[in-house]
Amino acid sequence: MSGRSGGARGGSGKRSGKRGGATAGGFSGRSLKTRVRTAKGRGSSSTRWLQRQLNDPYVEEAQRRGYRARSAFKLAQMDDKLRLLRRGARVVDLGAAPGGWSQVALERIGPEGRVVGIDLEEVAPLAGADFLVGDVREPEALAQLEAALGGPADLVMSDMAASATGHGPTDHLRTMALVEAALDIAEALLAPGGGFVAKVLQGGTEAGLLSRLKRGFKTVRHVKPPASRKDSAELYVVAVGFRGGGAETPETPGRHET
Ligand SMILES: C[S@@+](CC[C@H](N)C(=O)[O-])C[C@H]1O[C@@H](n2cnc3c(N)ncnc32)[C@H](O)[C@@H]1O
């Protein structure tokens, strides 16, 4: 792990809505579609990607609000629904680059809150956030996150994705390994009552991981926010009400809602 950065707070996006952060939904999309011709040297898959980007209302809205990634809306929509980001909260952002989720978190937790993020890649500074460069699967990641956080976390969130190999079972295993690494970190850093959000793949969370989540948290659910593309296999597992250390045999196992 190498490096750490901090700097100017939030995006340039205007704040609206009751909680000081921009509300996420309400886009009607474009009525006119932009068509992209296949140019010489541009393959049909990159043409399809470009066409999708140009016709994606979230891409345009992210640019308008100064968000670094359209994925910012996924967190905003989950938070609109489930109230995960409380004012003054300490938040850990795993797989933070380029910083869209951290921007939304900073807007909603306010100046008294704190975000600590980590990614394999460097994240450009945001005031109120500390970004580490490193791999969450490495043992030193936990100690570095803990030191930067300065106290127990209220929310550990992971939008980490393993780079796709095209081989379904391999991609599934790699994604699950990242979710498990994220949960290890969450269990070590969360305050009692804290929350955990992690990207998983369609089909939800494997039985072993799901029962671990239900032991550790009061409520576990799977969420597909509207900004998550319908043709994408991604889904988020959201667990709230962390029971704290020693939660191996709770009297009431966590509820699972779908
Ligand atoms: C979809 S992007 C996250 C986007 C981010 N939530 C945002 O809104 O800007 C997934 C990120 O996970 C990071 N990642 C993947 N594996 C990782 C690992 N083992 N440790 C740390 N970061 C990882 C990737 O480098 C990538 O930047």
The ligand as an ORCA input file, in Angstrom:
! r2SCAN-3c Opt
* xyz 0 1
  C     -16.980      0.352     -9.862
  S     -15.497      1.030     -9.279
  C     -16.018      1.979     -7.894
  C     -16.725      3.262     -8.265
  C     -16.954      4.148     -7.062
  N     -17.944      3.580     -6.160
  C     -17.420      5.516     -7.473
  O     -18.604      5.835     -7.301
  O     -16.591      6.286     -7.951
  C     -14.726     -0.355     -8.519
  C     -13.383     -0.052     -7.914
  O     -12.983     -1.158     -7.117
  C     -11.562     -1.143     -7.094
  N     -11.039     -2.417     -6.603
  C     -11.151     -3.644     -7.170
  N     -10.494     -4.571     -6.457
  C      -9.952     -3.930     -5.390
  C      -9.144     -4.353     -4.291
  N      -8.772     -5.635     -4.165
  N      -8.760     -3.423     -3.383
  C      -9.133     -2.128     -3.517
  N      -9.895     -1.669     -4.548
  C     -10.303     -2.551     -5.469
  C     -11.204     -0.860     -8.554
  O      -9.882     -0.376     -8.663
  C     -12.273      0.170     -8.935
  O     -11.776      1.486     -8.842
*
